[in-house]
Amino acid sequence: MDYGAFAQDWQDAWNFHDLTRILSHYSDHITYTNHRGVLAAETLIFDADGMVV
């Protein structure tokens, strides 16, 4: 695996706010916790499993 290319692709996805591309770097089983998420939760829509839709 080319870790440099992987990191660069993740960084580019983050900077372009490309959520689909960002998430492609993670497993489906990841749990992401962010203390600022509570502030944004009012604008997010969650499904029955607690996943953002």
N, C-alpha and C positions, 0 to 999 in steps of 0.2 A: 504494500500500500504506500502510495506517495502521500505522506502525512502533510507535507508542505502544501500540496495541491488541495488536499482535503480542507485544511485550515483556511486557505485562501478562498475556496469556494464557499465555505460557511460564512466567512467575513463579508464576502461580496453579497451573499444572500441577505445577511443581516442589514447591511448598509442600504440595500435596495428594498428593504421591508417586504421581502418575498417569503411569506410564511410557509408556503408549500415547499419551497426550496430549503428553508431553514430546517423544517421538520424532517426532510428527507435524510438528514444527517443523524437522526436519532432512531432508536428502536421504538416499536409500537408500545412497548411496556415501560417507557420512561415516565417518571413522575417529576414534574417541574414545580418547584415551590418558589414563590417570589413574594417578599413582604409587601411589595407595591401592588400586587395583584388584587388586594382587597379594594384599593382605590378604583381600579378599572372594572371590578366585578359588576357594577351597576350597568355597564354598557355591553357586557358579554351575554351571549345566549348559550345555555348549557342543555345537553340532552339528558335523558334519564340516568345515564351512567356518570354524569358529572363532567363529560367531555365538552369542550367549547365547540360549537357548531357555527 
